[in-house]
Amino acid sequence: MSKSSKTNNVTAKMYDTLVRPVITEKSMISSEAGKVTFLVPLSASKDDVKAAVEAIFNVKVNKVNTIRQFGKEKRFRGYVGTRSDFKKAVVTLAEGQNIDVTTGI
C-alpha cells in the first residue's frame, strides 16, 4: 500500500462524502453544543458520514442525523427553473471533541 493512496486510513471516497461544511448562523450556534453540519451527496448514508468524519478529523462521533432538502422552483424573467436537491448531515460529537470548520482540513 503506497502512502499516496492512503494516509491514516483516509480514502478519496471519504473526502467525497463530505462536500463542504454548512456555515450559517444556526449551524454556528449548534456547534457550541458539539454539533457540526456538513453538506453531503444524496447517496451518502449515516454510516458513511460517520466513518468519514471520524477518519478525516480524528474525533469520536456519537450520532448522525440527515436531512434531505428538495430543490425549490424559481422563476427568472418568466422562465421556470429548479434548484438542485441536497442533503445535510448534522454530526453530534462526543463530549470534549470539537471541529473548527472555519479552518481547512
Sequence and secondary structure as in RCSB ss.txt:
>XXXX:A:sequence
MSKSSKTNNVTAKMYDTLVRPVITEKSMISSEAGKVTFLVPLSASKDDVKAAVEAIFNVKVNKVNTIRQFGKEKR
FRGYVGTRSDFKKAVVTLAEGQNIDVTTGI
>XXXX:A:secstr
  TTT BTTB HHHHHH  EE   HHHHHHHTTTEEEEEE TT  HHHHHHHHHHHH   EEEEEEEEE   EEE
ETTEEEE   EEEEEEEE TT    TTS  
